[in-house]
Amino acid sequence: MKQTLGERAFHLFNYLFLLFVGFVTAFPFWNIFVVSFNEARDAMRGSIYFWPRKFSVEAYVAIFNESSLVHATYISIARTVLGTLLGLLCTAILAYLLANRELLLRRSMLFFFIFTMYFSGGLIPEFMLFKSLHLYNRFLVYIIPTAINVWNVMVMRQFFEDLPASLAESARIDGASELRTLWSIILPMSTPVLATIALMIGVQQWTAWFDTYMFTSGSSDLATLQGVLVKILMETQIQSTDPAQAARLEQAGSILTPEVIKMATITITTVPIMLIYPFLQRYFVGGLTIGAVKG
């Protein structure tokens, strides 16, 4: 069917608008990548947009020369994988429990969990709690406290509530337990929400660095990749504000600025997520629209 002039103009406008939105969205990431590969002193002049003015990998050399980087990467990968798996398991069990409309005191339990989304005990009580539970300065401090995120529970609960109730009822009639029903019936039908929650938990675990400084004693055995990168950035900032140290580095021909180090650290931490996201995108989009359409 031949399109009218108005329809062609409308489609052209849509394409141009989407192209503009895509450019505005992608340009900041590209600019960060470009600046990270620019010579540090030259980058201070600014006006670097689409490609490096003076190509240099000195920022990445400085980062990868950190002796604890490899071990910290293993720690970050371990906490991301284990934290995501445990988080998915705990979130699914709790969400399935709260999705049961016949659950005794269901409203009270919902209020209890939602209340914790807006109010917390504070950092000092949290520190004291972890210490009394013998989680301080242990790897499990990265895993156990993050096993439950109430927002993720509410999202998954809504998805479970939208599934036909007859599925669970049929499984119960056949003698299946609640855990069997969840594992064999509900979870196989919940791929979109599982992928969405997995991506959220994984990104949270991968980018976390504050708990490394708060709940460990600074031991390199528990240092995460993000913690090491933050340490390098802070050391660079201190060196840049120390005239004597900056002069020594400049004489040695090796001077780095916090800006270039920051861009390099952002690139290093973002690339793994960008590589994984395309494989989860179709599930992620489906998961975000949970509850948007009611039959």
C-alpha positions in Angstrom: 0.0 0.0 0.0 1.4 3.3 -1.1 2.1 5.7 1.8 0.8 9.3 1.7 3.1 12.3 1.9 2.0 12.8 5.5 2.8 9.2 6.5 6.2 9.4 4.9 7.0 12.6 6.7 5.8 11.1 10.0 8.0 8.0 9.6 11.0 10.2 8.6 10.4 12.3 11.7 10.3 9.2 13.9 13.5 7.9 12.4 15.3 11.2 12.9 14.0 11.5 16.4 15.1 8.0 17.4 18.4 8.6 15.8 18.8 11.8 17.8 17.8 10.0 21.1 20.2 7.1 20.3 23.1 9.6 19.7 22.4 11.6 22.9 22.3 8.3 24.8 25.4 6.7 23.3 27.6 9.8 23.1 28.5 10.1 26.8 29.7 6.5 26.9 31.7 7.0 23.7 33.2 10.3 25.1 34.2 8.5 28.3 35.9 5.8 26.3 37.7 8.3 24.1 39.0 10.5 27.0 40.3 7.4 28.8 42.6 6.8 25.8 43.9 10.3 25.6 47.1 11.6 27.1 46.4 12.9 30.6 47.9 16.4 30.4 46.4 17.0 26.9 43.0 15.9 28.2 43.1 18.8 30.7 42.6 21.2 27.8 39.2 19.7 27.1 37.4 19.7 23.8 37.8 16.0 23.2 34.6 14.6 21.7 34.7 11.8 19.1 38.4 10.5 19.1 41.5 11.0 21.2 43.6 14.0 20.4 46.8 12.4 21.7 46.4 8.6 22.0 47.8 7.1 25.2 47.1 4.0 27.3 49.0 5.3 30.3 45.8 5.4 32.4 45.2 1.7 31.7 48.8 0.8 32.3 48.7 2.5 35.7 45.5 0.6 36.6 46.6 -2.8 35.4 50.0 -2.4 37.1 48.2 -2.5 40.5 49.4 -5.8 42.0 46.0 -6.7 43.7 43.9 -6.1 40.6 43.7 -9.7 39.4 42.8 -11.1 42.8 40.2 -8.2 43.3 38.7 -9.1 39.9 38.2 -12.7 41.1 36.6 -11.5 44.3 34.2 -9.3 42.3 33.3 -12.1 39.9 32.7 -14.5 42.8 30.5 -12.0 44.7 28.6 -11.2 41.5 27.9 -14.8 40.6 27.2 -16.1 44.1 25.3 -13.0 45.1 23.1 -13.2 42.0 22.3 -16.8 42.5 21.5 -16.5 46.2 19.5 -13.3 45.6 17.4 -14.9 42.9 16.7 -17.9 45.1 15.7 -15.9 48.2 13.7 -13.4 46.1 11.8 -16.1 44.3 10.9 -17.9 47.5 9.8 -14.8 49.3 7.9 -13.4 46.3 6.0 -16.7 45.8 5.1 -16.7 49.5 3.7 -13.2 49.4 1.9 -13.8 46.1 -0.3 -16.4 47.9 -3.5 -14.5 48.7 -4.5 -17.2 51.2 -1.4 -16.6 53.3 -2.1 -15.8 56.9 -1.1 -12.2 57.9 -0.2 -11.5 54.3 -1.0 -7.8 54.6 1.0 -7.4 57.8 4.0 -9.1 56.2 3.7 -6.9 53.1 3.7 -3.8 55.3 6.7 -5.1 57.2 8.8 -5.5 54.1 7.6 -2.4 52.4 8.4 -0.4 55.6 12.0 -1.4 55.3 12.2 0.1 51.8 11.7 3.6 53.3 13.3 3.3 56.8 16.5 1.7 57.9 18.4 1.4 61.2 21.3 3.4 59.9 24.9 2.7 59.1 26.2 2.3 62.7 23.6 -0.2 63.8 24.2 -2.1 60.5 27.9 -2.2 61.2 27.3 -3.4 64.8 24.9 -6.1 63.5 27.3 -7.4 61.0 30.0 -7.5 63.6 27.8 -9.4 66.1 26.9 -11.9 63.3 30.6 -12.4 62.6 30.2 -11.1 59.1 32.7 -8.3 59.5 35.9 -8.9 57.4 34.5 -12.0 55.8 33.5 -12.7 52.2 29.9 -13.5 53.3 29.4 -9.8 54.1 29.1 -9.3 50.4 26.5 -12.1 49.9 24.2 -12.5 52.9 23.1 -8.8 53.5 22.2 -8.4 49.8 20.3 -11.6 49.5 16.9 -9.8 49.8 16.0 -6.6 48.0 12.4 -5.7 48.8 11.9 -3.9 45.5 13.0 -7.0 43.6 10.6 -9.0 45.7 7.7 -6.8 44.9 8.4 -6.9 41.2 8.6 -10.7 41.2 5.5 -11.0 43.4 3.5 -9.0 40.9 4.6 -11.3 38.1 3.6 -14.4 40.1 0.2 -12.9 40.9 -0.4 -12.3 37.2 0.1 -16.0 36.4 -3.0 -18.2 36.3 -3.9 -19.4 39.7 -5.1 -22.7 38.2 -1.5 -23.7 37.5 -0.6 -23.9 41.1 -3.9 -25.4 42.1 -3.5 -28.2 39.6 0.0 -29.0 40.9 -1.4 -29.1 44.5 -4.1 -31.5 43.4 -1.5 -33.7 41.9 0.3 -33.8 45.3 3.1 -31.4 44.5 4.5 -29.5 47.5 4.8 -25.7 47.4 8.6 -25.8 46.7 7.9 -28.4 43.9 5.2 -26.1 42.4 7.6 -23.1 42.5 10.5 -25.0 41.0 8.7 -27.0 38.3 5.7 -24.8 37.4 6.2 -21.2 38.4 9.9 -20.6 37.7 10.0 -22.1 34.2 7.2 -19.6 33.2 9.0 -16.7 34.8 12.0 -16.3 32.6 11.4 -12.6 31.9 11.3 -11.5 35.5 14.1 -13.9 36.5 16.4 -12.3 33.9 15.4 -8.8 34.9 16.0 -9.4 38.6 19.3 -11.3 37.8 20.5 -8.3 35.8 19.6 -5.9 38.6 21.3 -7.9 41.3 24.3 -8.6 39.1 24.9 -4.9 38.3 24.4 -4.0 42.0 27.0 -6.6 43.1 29.5 -5.8 40.3 29.5 -2.1 40.9 29.4 -2.2 44.8 32.5 -0.7 46.5 31.2 1.0 49.7 30.8 -2.3 51.6 34.5 -3.1 50.9 35.5 0.0 52.8 32.9 -0.2 55.6 32.8 -3.9 56.4 36.3 -5.1 55.8 39.5 -4.1 57.5 41.2 -3.1 54.3 42.7 -6.6 53.7 43.7 -7.1 50.1 42.2 -10.7 50.3 38.7 -9.2 50.4 39.3 -6.2 48.1 36.9 -6.0 45.2 37.7 -4.6 41.7 35.6 -1.5 42.4 37.4 -1.0 45.7 40.8 -1.2 44.1 39.7 1.2 41.3 38.4 3.7 43.8 41.7 3.4 45.7 43.7 4.2 42.6 41.4 7.1 41.8 41.8 8.5 45.3 45.6 8.1 45.2 45.7 9.9 41.9 43.7 12.8 43.3 46.0 13.1 46.2 49.1 13.1 43.9 47.5 15.8 41.7 47.0 18.1 44.7 50.6 17.5 46.0 52.9 19.9 44.0 56.1 18.0 45.0 54.7 14.6 44.0 53.3 16.0 40.8 56.7 17.6 39.9 58.5 14.2 40.5 56.0 12.4 38.3 56.3 15.0 35.5 60.1 14.8 35.6 59.8 11.0 35.2 57.5 11.6 32.2 54.5 9.9 33.9 51.8 12.2 35.0 48.1 11.1 35.4 45.1 13.2 36.2 42.1 12.1 38.2 39.9 12.8 35.2 41.6 10.3 32.9 41.8 7.7 35.7 38.1 8.2 36.4 37.2 7.7 32.7 39.4 4.6 32.5 37.8 3.1 35.7 34.3 3.8 34.3 35.2 2.0 31.1 36.7 -1.0 32.9 33.6 -1.5 35.1 31.0 -0.8 32.4 32.4 -3.0 29.6 31.4 -6.4 31.2 27.9 -5.2 31.8 27.6 -3.9 28.2 28.8 -7.3 26.9 26.2 -9.2 29.0 23.2 -6.9 28.5 22.5 -7.7 24.8 21.9 -11.4 25.8 19.3 -10.3 28.5 17.8 -7.4 26.7 14.7 -9.1 25.4 13.9 -10.6 28.8 14.8 -7.2 30.5 12.2 -5.3 28.3 9.6 -8.0 29.0 10.3 -7.9 32.8 10.0 -4.1 32.9 6.5 -4.2 31.4 5.3 -6.6 34.1 1.9 -5.5 35.2 1.6 -2.9 32.5 -1.0 -4.8 30.6 -3.9 -6.4 32.4 -6.0 -9.1 30.6 
